[in-house]
Amino acid sequence: MRKRIRELTNRNNGWGKENRARKLTQFIRGWVNYFSLADMKSLLNKTDEWLRHKIRAIYWKQ
C-alpha cells in the first residue's frame, strides 16, 4: 500500500492537485473496503499519520 501511495503522491509526475487527490482517494477507499473485515485499526492509524505527512509535503512545495 505504501509503495502505491508513494507513486500517487510523487510531486514530479505532473498531475494537478485535483487529479492527484481523486486518484489517491479512489485507491485508499478501495484498499480499505477490500480489507474491511480485517482488524486494521493500528495499521490505518500509522498509515494515516504517514500519509498526512506526505500530503503536507506536496502542498507545502506548490
N, C-alpha and C positions, 0 to 999 in steps of 0.2 A: 504494500500500500504506500509506504513512504517513497519508494522509488518512483511510482507513478505520480505522486503528489509533487515530487521534485521536478519531474518533467513538466507538469502543468503549471508550476509556479516559476519556471525559468524566465528570468527577465529578458533574455536575449532571443526569444522566439518570435518577436514581432507582433504578438497578439495584442489587441486592445484590452482595456480593463474589463469591459462588459463580457467579451468573449471568454477571457480567462476565468472570470467569476462563474459564468454559466457552465463551462466545462468542468471546473472544479466542483461546483455544486452537484452536477449530474453524477460525477464519479463518486463523491462521498455518499450521496443518498443511495446509490446503487450498492455500494460496498456495505453500508450499514444495514440496508434492507436484506441483503443476501445473508449476512451473518447475524440477523436479529435474534435468533434463538440461542446463540452462544452467550456466555457470560463475558462481556467485553467492557465492563464499566471502567476498570483501571486502565486498560489499553486505550480506550477512547479518551479518557482524561489526559493521559500523557500525549497522545497524538494531537489532541485539541490545543494543548499548550504549545507544542512544537509548530503546528500549523499556523497559529496566531502569530508566532514569531516570523514565519516565512511570509505571511501576508503583510505584516508591518514593513518588512524589508522591501517588498515590491512597491508599496505606495509611498514609502519614505523617499525612494530614489527618483520617482517620476514626478 
